Structure formats: C-alpha cells, structure tokens
Amino acid sequence: MAGRRDDEGFDVLTFYIYVMAFLVVAVGVFAFLNKRKVDAESNRIKAELIKLDRMTKLAVDEDLRSWLAREREGRSTVSGTAADFEALWVQRAREHGVKVPTNASLGSRNVPGGTEWATRLQVERCRIEQLVKFLLTLEEEWPGARVRQIVKLDFMEANQRAPEGWDAVVEIAIFRAST
C-alpha cells in the first residue's frame, strides 16, 4: 500500500510537471511571436522617424521654400500687387478671427528669378488653430505666398481687457517672377 501511494503521488506530480512545462512552452512561444511583432513595428516607426526628420530638414530649408514659392507663383494665372495681397490677408484674418492690429511692410528685395515683397504682421490673442488656418489659407490662395518666419509666439493670460490667447509676430512674403 505504501508503494501505491507513492505511485499515485508520483503520477499527480508528473502530471503537474507536464502541465507546467506545457504552459512555460506556450508562454514562451506567445512571447516570441509578440516580440517579433513589436520588433517589426519598432522598425517601421524608426523608418517613419527617419522620413520625418528628412522632411523637417527640407521644410526649414530657406532656399527650397523660396523655390517652391517662386514655382507656385510662376504657374499661377493670378496676378496682383502687394496691395491686392494685403487686401486678401486682411479679409482672411477677419474670416478666421485673427486680430492683426498692426502691420509693417518690410519692403521688397531682389531674389533669383524675381522680387519678393514682405510684410510683418502683429497678431493679438488668437488660438493657434486660427493662426495656422489663416496662414495656410494665405499660402493656398495666393500662389507665391509663403510664411517666411514666425518671429514671436507668446501665450498671454486673460485679464480684464482681453481673453487669454497667443500673441504672434509673423513675416509673410509674396514672390513676383521677373518677366
């Protein structure tokens, strides 16, 4: 009888060992498959980050941005003066809820292939979304227009006279190809 109890104990113990070994193998296989998926996704993300870094470097390249503006203007059937462009940005600022209390002409400068006229806009207490939509609309609607730079972007707390929002100083420019 004593031998039989040892055999029963051994059989139950053996069963639990086999079950545990099976579970360890199953978890190992599951972990291996998930690691492969994670590695593949990690490689895809790294490739996207490399592409994004390259795009960022291209986006800040002043020569490329100038060339694109000139190219857009050269293909355009729209012709207008700096005054026409000013009328456009005044109207678009009003439509997008962007307050531009002051603006200053930065004059014109000769660039390869034509002339560039620049204007500095002071924007008061707007949301970033409004500012971005306003600037994108200008670039889309006026071929040869581009945002040269955002000189200042400061968040202003609400006070008794004005709600909270962003104050910005933005330089925009249009390009006219020489004929």
Disulfide bonds with the S-S distance in Angstrom:
none
